[in-house]
Amino acid sequence: MKEIVKIAHPLREITLEYDRSKPELPCEKEIVAMLLLRYDYLYEIKKDQDKLLYELRELEDELDAEAIRFKITETDILTKHKEISFYATDKNNVELMAEAKVGYLDLLNRIMEDQETIITPLQKRTVAFGAAMSELHKRNYREDGFDGVDEEEFSKKDVEVAEQWENGTMDCFKFEDADEALKEEWHSINIRQKEANIFVDKHIAYNEQLKITYGLSEEIKSILTNFQDREDVLNCSISESYANGTGDLKKRPFYIISPEDPRIKAAKQNYGAGMGTEGIPQITFNTSVKDVRNLNANGIVEQLALLQHFPALLEKLVFTCYANVVKEDGTILKIEELRGDPLAMEWYSKFRALKCSMFFFESRDVRAYIQIGDMKFEKADIQPDRVGLTGDNLQEVCQRLYDACHFFMVFCHNTGFDPIPYIDSILAESGLPIPLEEVIADFNEDLASGDIKITSTLV
């Protein structure tokens, strides 16, 4: 007696046929169970794929809209690049270049805002989608069987059933039809996976669009730098000679950040783009309240360390820089408002990650906080306008100041900038018993003995 058995399954219905005049063999039950596991496994993949493809359609619509939106930015940058390139051909176009630079900086601010609010979130979603699709692909092509059942075991069981077909109750051809139907579903999943390829191509084109536009923006910075740097304060030819392998190794400065580091070029372009007709008279570092709370001064320390590659700029910025704290509402807390604040003092002390950082700041308060901001003092030692130094505290501050002066000698060595007058000024200002001659003699002795080693967390 023939019986048609239909097994409902969310992937697709399975139809089998049995001859009920014969007993069902154990191998038949086992292979049907394995087939159902395969259906279950593939159904889970298809279900996850449906979710991802729905997300893909949303992502693709978003990418299409963003590519159209960014086309405006691309056109604006190209126009500004042509304008600034033209003005740069004549050094007398100072006013025209200044006006064009304002337009570029406004455009750059718009790009940076778009990067944060639109581009970066879209890129993150795209990366997450790609990772999910890749994981789905792995699940669909498992080495132990594309559908989660060991393929070798399934094949052995299939052979066993076929060998006993005369004694078995299950119609082998109907079973093979069900297995083929599963393969059709698997093939359908593979085809649908390829829908993502269209999005991938669009995303590659969009990234190329970003790359070209950002590249033009960097070129604009270089053009502005070359046009505005009339005093050549951004000359980093010494550093470049070591980056390209032509520098005299016997005269190599003790670089904290390697000459090959891309941050040097970025710093030059950023300084140049922000430079006015008066050059760079001073630099103000603005940091967030959050960074102060977290005692994070890494960004400022890095910018100071980069000055080693620009000796002329280094000379201009000694004792001229400011460090302000920007509140959440955009208002600025100047050093006068932070005077005596324990947290701010400790934050300033983190600048000592670059031991000579005190030499770059105009404010005596900042210079003092860099040196002693993390130290503990007795109440009796603290006066309204000064801190009394005695005993261990006096010894510690002397050591820190000596280290700062010695390291400034190291920092400036072979750069072409002479730090000695500024070290002399700092020592005289401090009134501490540290002779300039001792700092110079110790440095020369360390230099001659090869004891100067540079280790930095900024590399």
Phi, psi and omega in degrees: 000125182273139177226127175270124180246121179253123181254115179290133177213140183297338178286307173186157182292141179251127180246122177235160180229135183235146171261102187284001175280352180242154177282146179284127183281150178303321181294330178291316178299319183294319183286328175294319177298320179293322178298318179296323176297322178294317177299316180300314184296315182290328178296319179296322177295314181297320180297315178294325179294320178302317179296316182293321180290329174294316177297324179299317181296321177295317182294321180293318177299319180294319179294319179300316180294321181292321179298322178291316180298315184290339178301327178294315178298317179303315180294318180296318180294318179299317179297316181293325178296316179295318181297311183291323177299320180293314181296329183291347181287346181227116183296348179277352182279046186295311182293318179297319179293321179298318179293319179294325180294321177300317178297320179294316181296324175297318179294321179295320177298321178295319179296316181295322178293317178296323179300317184286318188267336185240304190290309182299314177300320179295317180295321179295318177296322180293318178298316180296320178296316179299320179295319180294320178293322178296318179295320178297319179298319178297318179296328183280345181230051178293142181295331182269014179131130187296342186242018173088001176245135181305118186295323180294317179294321179296318180296319178297318181291324179296319178295319180298317179295317181296323181292337182249026185299328181292328181266345185279162180262341184271138177285115184296327182291321177294323178296317178298324177298319180294323178291321178295322178299322177297318179296326177296319177296319178298317179297321179297319178297318179298319180296317181293329176302328184289347176300330180292338182298325179296316178296318180302316179298319179295321181292322176298317179296321179294317178297324177294323176299316177297314183301314181295315183293315178294327177296318177296322178298318178295324177296321178299317178301318180295319180296315178298318179300312182294325182286318189272338184277069185288334179267002178060036181286344179262018177293122178234036186296327179296310179300317181297327180296327178278334176290324182263004174085011182258352183288150177285114184298333179289341182248014183292130174295165177273079186290133175278317174253127185302142179301338181279351187294129181296344179296336180291312178297318180298319179296317180299316181291321180291319176297317182295318181295328181269356184287137176261188181293338179272007181081219178239088183290328178195168180233135175249122176266119176256131180231161183274157175301325179301316179296323178295314179300323181273003181055041182256108178243017187301318183297316180293315180300320179297316179297322178293319180296327180293337180299338179301334182272355181232076187304319181293321177290321177305315180297320181291331188265355176298128180061029181234344189280156176237156175225107181251157177250128182259122180284170183300330181274004177092351178285154187255132172264112180275168185302327180298327180279342181262357185303124178086354179287119185301320181292316179297319180298318180292324178298315178300326181295339179290344176297340182290000170303331166254104193304331184264013187301331182301335183290348185263353188254138182287319186289128176295327178298313180299316180299321179291317182295325177301321184278323189234006187299338181256008182267155179255134182235153173288147181304324182295337182277345187265116178250163182305323185244005181196171176238126179283136182246123177219161172053228183298324180297318178297317180295319181295316181294321177299318180295318180295318180293318177301314180299320180297316181292316179298317182290330177295326173298315178297313183302321185266352185301130177065013176270344184097356179255131182265112183273351190301316179300326182282326175294319178300319180295316180297316181295320179294321180296323185288328184069013181272153185282065178236105181289136176303319183300325180293318179299314181295315182296317180295321179296313181298323178293316178296323179295316182292326183273353181076022183277357182275115179235134180256120171234133185215146174274002183268353183285000000 
